[in-house]
Amino acid sequence: MARLLGGVTLRGVDREAKITRAEAEKTSLELQLSVLKGIKGEIFTLISLYNKRMQSHIDSIGPGKTLLISFPVGNDNFTFYEQNAKVIAKLNDEARDSIINIYTYARSLIQSFKGNNQLVVDYEKIIFDMANNNKNQEMYERLYAAKIEVMVDYAQGIKNIDSELRYVINEGFNIINQEISVLQVKLTNLEL
């Protein structure tokens, strides 16, 4: 009788452990799905806002041209990404790497805009000083020419990074969508 009770107890413990593991796996899959969808939402929102404000300006940067407008950039641009880094780290390699790639390119673009913003401020100061100072006109003309050269390089760089970011986002969204599908199948199979 004791043996029978011991066997039943072990089966009950084993069954309880399986239920606990299944619940933990379900919770993990749901969290991964939520984070993947949140990442897509954050990226989509940010790129949509960016497109409304800057796309026509970026498209108008031709060879040898500058970007003579400032694009205000804050410091907390990727709140969802940063708050979910631990979950992102647990995603499969391809999904995780594509997300990191997107945000790395986006940060690069932001840094380029910050640099360009400072160049625009410097440029405007040179123009103002040229208009108000007749004594050092030659010096200001050299400063102006040098600043324009740097601004052209920055503008071309911004245009290139913008293009690279768009490519990385498209590729990343394809990978994220595939991973969402895989996780949804796993979740459905768990519930059966």
trRosetta pair geometry for C-beta under 8 A, 3 or more apart (Angstrom, degrees):
i j d omega theta_ij theta_ji phi_ij phi_ji
1 4 5.6 -53 -151 34 34 113
1 5 6.4 31 153 -14 66 105
2 5 5.7 -54 -148 40 33 110
2 6 6.1 38 151 -23 66 107
3 6 5.6 -55 -147 36 31 114
3 7 6.4 31 155 -19 65 104
4 7 5.8 -53 -149 34 29 111
4 8 6.5 27 154 -16 63 106
5 8 5.7 -54 -146 38 32 111
5 9 6.2 35 154 -22 65 106
6 9 5.6 -54 -147 35 29 113
6 10 6.4 30 155 -18 64 105
7 10 5.8 -53 -148 36 31 110
7 11 6.4 29 155 -16 64 105
8 11 5.8 -54 -148 38 31 110
8 12 6.3 33 152 -20 64 108
9 12 5.6 -57 -150 37 30 113
9 13 6.3 30 153 -18 66 106
10 13 5.6 -53 -145 37 32 110
10 14 6.1 32 155 -19 66 107
11 14 5.6 -53 -143 39 31 112
11 15 6.1 34 155 -21 65 106
12 15 5.7 -51 -144 36 29 111
12 16 6.3 31 154 -19 62 107
13 16 5.7 -54 -148 37 30 113
13 17 6.4 32 152 -21 64 105
14 17 5.7 -53 -149 34 31 113
14 18 6.5 32 152 -19 64 104
15 18 5.7 -53 -151 34 33 112
15 19 6.5 33 151 -19 65 105
16 19 5.7 -53 -149 35 33 112
16 20 6.4 34 152 -19 65 106
17 20 5.6 -53 -148 37 32 113
17 21 6.4 32 153 -18 65 105
18 21 5.8 -53 -147 37 31 111
18 22 6.3 31 154 -19 65 107
19 22 5.7 -55 -147 37 30 111
19 23 6.3 30 154 -19 64 106
20 23 5.8 -55 -147 36 30 111
20 24 6.4 29 154 -18 64 106
21 24 5.7 -56 -147 38 31 111
21 25 6.2 30 154 -18 66 106
22 25 5.7 -53 -145 38 31 110
22 26 6.2 34 153 -21 64 106
22 190 6.1 156 -163 -165 93 102
23 26 5.6 -51 -145 35 31 113
23 27 6.4 33 154 -20 63 105
24 27 5.7 -52 -148 36 31 112
24 28 6.3 32 152 -20 64 106
25 28 5.6 -53 -147 37 32 113
25 29 6.3 31 155 -18 66 106
25 190 6.3 -163 104 -118 114 142
26 29 5.9 -55 -146 38 29 109
26 30 6.3 28 155 -18 64 108
26 187 6.7 94 -137 -135 73 80
26 190 5.3 178 -84 133 91 150
26 191 7.6 94 -114 -66 124 79
27 30 5.8 -56 -146 38 28 110
27 31 6.3 29 154 -20 64 107
28 31 5.8 -56 -148 36 29 111
28 32 6.4 29 154 -18 64 106
28 90 7.8 -98 -164 137 107 144
29 32 5.7 -53 -147 36 32 111
29 33 6.3 33 154 -19 65 105
29 183 5.4 166 -163 -167 91 95
29 186 5.6 -149 -124 101 142 115
29 187 4.8 179 130 -78 140 94
29 190 7.1 176 21 -3 155 151
30 33 5.7 -53 -148 37 31 113
30 34 6.2 33 153 -21 64 107
30 187 6.8 102 -67 -116 70 133
31 34 5.6 -54 -147 37 30 113
31 35 6.3 28 156 -17 65 106
31 87 5.8 -127 146 -130 108 132
32 35 5.8 -56 -147 38 30 109
32 36 6.3 30 156 -19 65 106
32 87 6.5 -170 -95 179 57 105
32 90 7.1 -108 -92 97 107 104
32 91 6.1 138 -145 -97 109 83
32 183 5.6 -147 99 -125 117 149
33 36 5.9 -56 -146 37 29 109
33 37 6.3 24 158 -13 65 109
33 180 6.3 92 -134 -136 80 76
33 183 5.0 -173 -73 121 92 138
33 184 6.8 97 -111 -68 132 73
33 187 7.1 -15 -39 -40 144 147
34 37 6.0 -59 -148 41 28 107
34 38 6.1 29 153 -21 64 111
35 38 5.4 -55 -143 38 31 114
35 39 6.3 37 156 -24 65 102
35 84 4.8 168 -132 178 113 145
35 87 4.5 -170 -66 115 162 136
35 88 6.4 -147 159 -66 137 70
35 91 7.6 -132 94 -63 129 118
36 39 5.8 -49 -148 31 30 112
36 40 6.6 30 153 -16 61 104
36 91 7.3 121 -73 -112 101 136
36 95 6.9 -42 -108 -172 116 134
36 176 5.4 166 -167 -164 102 96
36 179 6.0 -153 -122 98 151 114
36 180 5.3 -168 117 -77 142 90
36 183 7.3 159 13 20 149 152
37 40 5.7 -52 -151 37 34 112
37 41 6.3 36 150 -21 65 107
37 180 6.9 92 -64 -113 82 128
38 41 5.5 -54 -147 37 32 114
38 42 6.3 32 156 -19 67 104
38 80 5.0 -154 155 -174 109 135
38 84 6.8 116 87 -18 139 162
39 42 5.9 -54 -147 36 29 108
39 43 6.2 24 157 -13 65 109
39 80 6.6 -169 -88 119 47 120
39 81 6.4 78 -118 -89 88 81
39 84 7.5 -119 -63 76 93 141
39 88 7.4 104 -74 -98 137 114
39 99 5.7 -42 -167 -128 154 120
39 176 6.7 -139 87 -128 120 144
40 43 6.0 -60 -145 42 28 107
40 44 5.9 28 158 -20 66 112
40 173 6.5 92 -123 -122 102 88
40 176 5.8 167 -69 130 107 150
41 44 5.8 -56 -141 38 26 111
41 45 6.2 25 160 -18 63 109
41 80 7.4 90 77 -24 97 178
42 45 5.9 -58 -147 37 27 109
42 46 6.2 21 158 -15 64 111
42 78 6.8 87 157 -144 138 66
42 79 7.5 -156 -128 57 133 73
42 80 4.2 -148 -62 41 144 135
42 81 6.4 -150 97 -34 159 87
43 46 5.9 -59 -144 40 28 108
43 47 6.0 19 162 -12 67 111
43 102 6.1 -21 -114 159 139 144
43 106 7.9 -128 -125 -64 89 149
43 169 6.2 173 169 -135 128 108
43 172 7.7 -120 -161 101 173 133
43 173 7.7 -151 96 -74 142 98
44 47 6.2 -60 -141 41 24 103
44 48 6.1 27 158 -22 62 111
45 48 5.8 -58 -147 35 26 112
45 49 6.4 23 157 -15 63 108
46 49 5.9 -57 -149 38 29 109
46 50 6.1 30 153 -18 65 110
46 77 7.0 77 -127 177 136 95
46 78 7.9 -14 -65 -91 158 71
46 106 7.3 38 124 -147 145 140
47 50 5.4 -52 -142 41 34 116
47 51 6.1 42 154 -26 65 103
47 166 7.9 123 -149 -103 132 72
47 169 6.3 71 -76 -132 156 165
48 51 5.7 -50 -148 32 29 113
48 52 6.7 30 154 -20 61 103
49 52 5.9 -53 -153 31 32 112
49 53 6.5 10 158 -3 64 112
50 53 6.2 -73 -148 47 28 99
50 54 5.5 -37 179 34 69 117
50 55 7.4 98 128 -48 70 83
51 54 7.1 -79 -114 56 15 73
51 55 4.4 21 -155 -39 62 128
52 55 7.4 43 -30 7 12 107
53 71 7.0 118 130 -136 120 99
54 57 5.2 -68 -158 46 59 113
54 58 5.6 55 148 -25 90 105
54 71 5.8 20 -90 -112 126 135
55 58 5.7 -56 -144 37 31 109
55 59 6.1 31 158 -19 67 108
56 59 5.7 -53 -144 38 31 113
56 60 6.3 28 156 -20 63 110
57 60 5.9 -61 -149 36 28 108
57 61 7.4 42 150 -38 60 92
57 67 6.5 79 160 -144 109 101
57 69 6.0 -84 -136 43 147 133
57 71 8.0 -177 80 -69 154 114
58 61 6.0 -40 -163 5 38 113
58 67 7.8 3 -96 -108 52 130
58 158 6.9 -124 -121 130 95 102
58 159 5.9 151 -169 -108 84 71
58 162 5.0 -173 -158 -166 145 177
60 65 7.6 -107 134 132 71 158
61 65 5.2 -170 -156 86 57 116
61 66 7.8 -89 -130 121 95 10
61 67 5.8 -29 -90 -70 120 94
61 155 4.9 -167 -145 168 129 107
61 156 7.1 -174 153 -84 125 45
61 158 7.2 149 -46 78 173 103
61 159 4.7 -140 83 -68 136 128
62 65 4.5 80 54 -9 69 132
63 156 7.6 41 -126 -100 50 115
64 152 5.8 -22 -155 -145 39 132
65 152 6.8 134 73 -125 16 83
65 155 6.0 -107 102 123 67 153
66 148 6.6 -97 -54 -150 137 69
66 151 4.1 15 -127 134 121 114
66 152 5.5 -72 -74 -76 77 56
66 154 7.7 37 -141 64 79 95
66 155 4.9 -174 -144 -34 35 145
67 116 5.7 -1 76 -170 118 142
67 120 7.9 -70 105 -68 72 115
67 151 7.3 -150 38 179 61 92
67 154 7.1 -104 32 108 106 96
67 155 4.2 160 -14 -111 90 99
67 158 6.1 -30 -11 52 154 151
68 120 6.2 128 -158 -120 48 105
68 123 7.3 -106 -129 99 88 155
68 151 7.6 40 -80 177 70 140
69 120 7.0 -1 155 -115 5 154
70 116 7.6 171 -117 113 56 86
70 117 4.4 70 -139 -127 96 87
70 120 5.2 -145 -66 66 87 153
70 121 7.6 51 -81 -47 130 83
71 113 4.7 -65 68 -160 117 127
71 116 7.5 33 22 82 98 120
71 117 6.7 -113 45 -71 59 105
72 117 7.7 95 -91 -110 39 143
73 77 7.2 -21 -169 -70 87 129
73 110 5.1 150 -164 -155 146 89
73 113 5.2 116 -34 98 139 126
73 114 5.7 -92 59 -67 135 85
73 117 7.3 -143 16 -27 102 145
74 77 6.2 154 74 -65 86 78
76 79 5.8 41 166 -70 100 91
77 106 7.4 -161 124 144 136 118
77 110 6.3 -132 -13 -96 166 152
78 81 4.0 -28 165 40 109 123
78 82 5.5 113 104 -24 87 95
78 103 5.9 70 -128 -136 161 115
78 106 7.2 116 -69 101 125 139
78 107 7.9 -53 -15 -69 139 93
79 82 6.1 -64 -145 40 24 105
79 83 6.1 14 163 -13 65 114
80 83 6.0 -63 -143 41 26 105
80 84 6.2 -5 166 6 64 118
81 84 6.5 -84 -148 50 20 92
81 85 7.1 54 155 -70 61 76
81 88 7.2 27 -156 -48 68 155
81 99 7.4 175 -129 170 106 109
81 103 5.6 140 -165 -96 161 144
82 85 6.1 -9 -156 -39 35 109
84 87 4.8 -44 -176 42 89 113
84 88 5.7 97 122 -28 87 97
85 88 5.5 -56 -143 38 32 115
85 89 6.3 41 155 -27 65 103
86 89 5.7 -48 -151 28 30 116
86 90 7.1 23 151 -15 59 106
87 90 5.8 -62 -159 35 38 109
87 91 7.3 56 144 -41 65 90
88 91 5.7 -33 -161 0 42 117
88 96 5.8 124 165 -127 75 84
88 99 5.8 -123 -153 97 121 152
88 100 7.7 134 154 -57 128 84
89 96 6.6 72 -124 -136 24 134
90 96 8.0 165 59 -81 22 129
91 95 4.4 -96 154 90 128 116
91 96 4.3 161 73 -60 103 89
91 99 7.3 73 54 7 155 137
91 179 6.9 30 -168 -173 113 153
92 95 5.1 77 61 18 82 104
92 96 6.7 -163 85 -7 34 95
92 179 6.3 -162 38 -121 116 119
93 96 5.9 -65 -143 42 23 108
93 97 5.9 17 165 -16 65 114
94 97 6.0 -57 -140 40 24 108
94 98 6.3 22 160 -19 61 109
94 175 5.5 -138 145 -159 101 126
94 179 7.4 -175 86 -65 99 117
95 98 6.0 -58 -147 36 27 108
95 99 6.5 27 156 -18 63 107
95 175 5.7 -177 -97 143 58 104
95 176 6.0 101 -140 -98 95 57
95 179 4.1 34 -81 -59 136 162
96 99 5.9 -60 -153 35 29 110
96 100 6.4 25 154 -16 66 108
97 100 5.7 -54 -145 39 33 111
97 101 6.1 40 153 -26 65 106
98 101 5.4 -50 -147 34 32 118
98 102 6.6 37 153 -23 63 100
98 168 7.7 172 -161 -178 73 81
98 171 6.6 -139 -139 118 115 88
98 172 3.9 159 164 -121 105 78
98 175 4.3 146 -20 66 167 147
98 176 6.7 -139 97 -44 133 83
99 102 5.8 -50 -152 30 32 111
99 103 6.6 19 156 -8 64 108
99 172 6.5 124 -76 -158 41 123
99 176 7.2 92 -69 -81 92 112
100 103 6.1 -63 -148 44 30 104
100 104 6.0 34 154 -25 67 109
101 104 5.7 -55 -144 34 27 113
101 105 6.5 23 159 -13 63 106
101 168 5.3 -143 135 -162 105 122
101 172 6.4 -165 73 -78 107 118
102 105 6.2 -63 -155 39 27 105
102 106 6.2 25 151 -18 65 111
102 165 7.5 82 -151 -156 61 76
102 168 5.4 173 -95 132 60 108
102 169 5.6 87 -127 -91 110 63
102 172 4.6 -14 -55 -41 120 173
103 106 5.3 -51 -141 39 35 115
103 107 6.2 39 157 -21 66 102
104 107 5.9 -52 -148 35 29 109
104 108 6.5 33 150 -21 61 105
105 108 5.4 -52 -150 34 34 116
105 109 6.5 35 152 -19 65 102
105 161 6.7 172 -169 -170 85 87
105 164 5.8 -145 -142 115 130 99
105 165 4.3 171 138 -99 122 78
105 168 5.0 140 4 41 157 157
106 109 5.7 -52 -151 34 33 112
106 110 6.5 35 150 -20 65 104
106 165 6.0 103 -76 -137 59 126
107 110 5.5 -51 -148 35 35 114
107 111 6.3 36 153 -19 67 103
108 111 5.8 -53 -148 36 30 110
108 112 6.5 32 151 -19 63 106
108 161 5.5 -143 116 -147 108 134
108 165 7.9 -165 64 -70 102 108
109 112 5.6 -55 -150 36 32 113
109 113 6.5 33 152 -19 65 103
109 158 7.0 88 -145 -143 77 71
109 161 4.7 175 -87 131 80 124
109 162 6.3 99 -123 -77 127 60
109 165 5.6 -15 -41 -49 139 148
110 113 5.7 -54 -151 35 32 110
110 114 6.5 34 151 -20 65 103
111 114 5.6 -50 -149 34 34 113
111 115 6.5 35 152 -17 64 104
112 115 5.7 -53 -150 37 33 112
112 116 6.2 32 152 -18 66 107
112 154 6.6 160 -170 -163 89 85
112 157 5.7 -151 -138 116 133 110
112 158 4.9 171 137 -89 132 80
112 161 5.8 159 0 30 157 156
113 116 5.5 -53 -143 40 34 111
113 117 6.2 43 154 -27 66 101
113 158 6.7 93 -72 -119 67 123
114 117 5.6 -47 -148 29 30 116
114 118 6.8 28 153 -15 61 102
115 118 5.9 -57 -156 35 33 108
115 119 6.5 34 148 -19 66 106
115 154 6.0 -150 112 -130 110 128
116 119 5.3 -53 -148 36 37 115
116 120 6.4 42 152 -24 67 100
116 151 7.3 92 -137 -139 80 75
116 154 4.8 160 -89 151 89 134
116 155 7.0 103 -120 -73 128 61
116 158 6.2 1 -46 -54 148 139
117 120 5.8 -51 -153 30 32 112
117 121 6.8 33 149 -17 63 102
118 121 5.6 -50 -152 34 37 113
118 122 6.4 37 150 -17 67 105
119 122 5.6 -54 -146 39 34 112
119 123 6.0 40 153 -24 67 106
119 147 6.8 156 -164 -168 89 91
119 150 6.2 -152 -127 112 130 109
119 151 5.1 162 154 -93 137 88
119 154 5.9 -178 5 15 161 163
120 123 5.5 -50 -144 35 30 116
120 124 6.4 31 156 -19 63 104
120 151 7.7 102 -71 -122 59 123
121 124 6.0 -56 -150 36 28 109
121 125 6.5 29 152 -19 62 106
122 125 5.7 -57 -153 35 32 113
122 126 6.5 33 151 -20 66 103
122 147 6.0 -157 117 -132 110 130
123 126 5.8 -54 -152 33 31 111
123 127 6.5 31 151 -17 65 105
123 144 7.9 82 -143 -133 73 67
123 147 5.2 164 -94 149 79 136
123 148 7.6 95 -120 -73 116 61
123 151 6.4 35 -69 -66 137 146
124 127 5.6 -52 -148 37 35 113
124 128 6.3 36 153 -19 66 106
125 128 5.6 -54 -147 38 31 112
125 129 6.1 30 155 -17 66 108
126 129 5.8 -56 -144 40 29 109
126 130 6.2 35 154 -25 64 105
126 140 6.1 153 -169 -159 85 88
126 143 5.2 -158 -130 118 127 116
126 144 5.3 166 147 -83 134 74
126 147 5.9 -165 -2 3 160 159
127 130 5.7 -51 -147 31 28 114
127 131 6.6 24 155 -16 62 107
127 144 7.4 94 -73 -111 63 112
128 131 5.9 -61 -154 36 30 109
128 132 6.3 1 158 1 66 116
129 132 6.0 -72 -140 51 29 97
129 133 5.4 -12 175 12 71 124
129 140 5.9 -162 106 -115 102 128
130 133 6.8 -72 -119 49 16 87
130 137 6.9 77 -148 -130 79 67
130 140 4.3 163 -92 149 85 144
130 141 7.4 98 -120 -63 123 59
130 144 6.7 24 -62 -58 143 131
133 136 5.5 -10 138 41 122 92
133 137 7.4 -175 107 -67 77 60
133 140 6.8 141 76 -45 113 143
134 137 6.2 -9 -161 -49 43 109
136 139 4.2 -35 174 39 100 121
136 140 5.8 104 114 -23 88 95
137 140 5.8 -61 -148 40 31 109
137 141 6.3 34 154 -23 66 106
138 141 5.7 -52 -148 33 31 113
138 142 6.7 31 153 -17 63 103
139 142 5.8 -55 -154 35 32 110
139 143 6.4 32 149 -17 65 106
140 143 5.4 -50 -144 39 36 114
140 144 6.0 43 153 -25 66 105
141 144 5.5 -49 -144 35 31 117
141 145 6.4 32 155 -19 63 104
142 145 5.8 -53 -146 36 31 110
142 146 6.3 28 155 -16 64 108
143 146 5.8 -59 -147 40 29 109
143 147 6.1 28 156 -20 66 109
144 147 5.8 -57 -145 36 27 110
144 148 6.4 28 156 -20 63 106
145 148 5.8 -52 -147 34 29 112
145 149 6.6 33 153 -22 62 105
146 149 5.7 -53 -153 31 32 114
146 150 6.7 28 152 -13 65 105
147 150 5.8 -56 -152 39 34 109
147 151 6.1 34 151 -20 67 110
148 151 5.5 -57 -144 40 31 113
148 152 6.3 38 155 -25 66 101
149 152 5.9 -49 -151 29 29 112
149 153 6.9 28 151 -15 60 104
150 153 5.7 -55 -155 36 35 113
150 154 6.4 34 150 -18 67 106
151 154 5.5 -51 -145 37 34 112
151 155 6.2 36 155 -21 66 105
152 155 5.8 -54 -146 36 29 111
152 156 6.4 27 156 -16 64 106
153 156 6.0 -58 -148 38 28 108
153 157 6.2 30 153 -20 64 110
154 157 5.5 -58 -149 38 31 114
154 158 6.3 33 154 -21 67 104
155 158 5.7 -50 -147 33 31 112
155 159 6.5 32 153 -19 63 104
156 159 5.7 -52 -150 35 33 113
156 160 6.4 32 152 -18 65 106
157 160 5.7 -56 -148 37 32 110
157 161 6.2 26 157 -15 68 107
158 161 5.9 -56 -142 40 29 107
158 162 6.1 38 155 -25 64 107
159 162 5.7 -52 -148 33 27 117
159 163 6.6 27 154 -17 61 106
160 163 5.8 -57 -153 36 31 110
160 164 6.3 28 152 -16 67 108
161 164 5.5 -54 -143 40 35 112
161 165 6.0 40 155 -24 67 104
162 165 5.8 -53 -147 33 26 112
162 166 6.6 27 154 -19 61 105
163 166 5.9 -54 -152 32 31 111
163 167 6.7 30 152 -17 63 105
164 167 5.7 -55 -153 36 34 112
164 168 6.2 31 153 -17 68 108
165 168 5.7 -57 -145 40 31 110
165 169 6.2 34 155 -22 66 105
166 169 5.7 -51 -146 34 30 112
166 170 6.6 30 155 -18 63 104
167 170 5.9 -57 -153 35 30 109
167 171 6.4 23 154 -12 66 108
168 171 5.8 -55 -144 42 31 109
168 172 5.8 33 155 -21 66 112
169 172 5.6 -57 -140 41 27 113
169 173 6.1 29 160 -21 64 105
170 173 6.0 -53 -146 34 26 109
170 174 6.8 29 153 -19 60 103
171 174 5.8 -55 -157 32 32 113
171 175 6.6 26 151 -13 66 107
172 175 5.7 -58 -149 40 34 108
172 176 6.0 33 154 -19 70 108
173 176 5.5 -51 -138 40 33 112
173 177 6.1 37 158 -22 65 105
174 177 5.9 -55 -148 35 26 111
174 178 6.6 28 152 -19 61 105
175 178 5.7 -53 -151 34 32 112
175 179 6.4 29 153 -16 65 106
176 179 5.7 -57 -148 39 32 110
176 180 6.3 38 152 -24 66 103
177 180 5.6 -48 -146 32 32 115
177 181 6.6 35 153 -19 62 103
178 181 5.7 -55 -155 34 32 112
178 182 6.5 32 150 -19 66 105
179 182 5.5 -50 -146 35 36 113
179 183 6.2 33 156 -16 67 106
180 183 5.9 -58 -147 40 28 108
180 184 6.2 30 155 -22 64 108
181 184 5.8 -55 -146 35 29 112
181 185 6.5 30 154 -19 63 104
182 185 5.9 -56 -154 34 30 111
182 186 6.5 30 150 -17 65 106
183 186 5.5 -51 -147 37 35 113
183 187 6.2 37 153 -21 66 106
184 187 5.6 -52 -146 37 31 113
184 188 6.3 34 153 -20 64 105
185 188 5.7 -54 -147 36 30 111
185 189 6.3 29 155 -17 65 107
186 189 5.8 -58 -147 39 29 110
186 190 6.4 34 152 -25 64 105
187 190 5.6 -51 -151 29 31 115
187 191 6.7 27 154 -18 63 107
188 191 5.9 -61 -154 35 32 110
188 192 7.1 43 150 -36 63 98
189 192 5.8 -40 -156 10 37 117
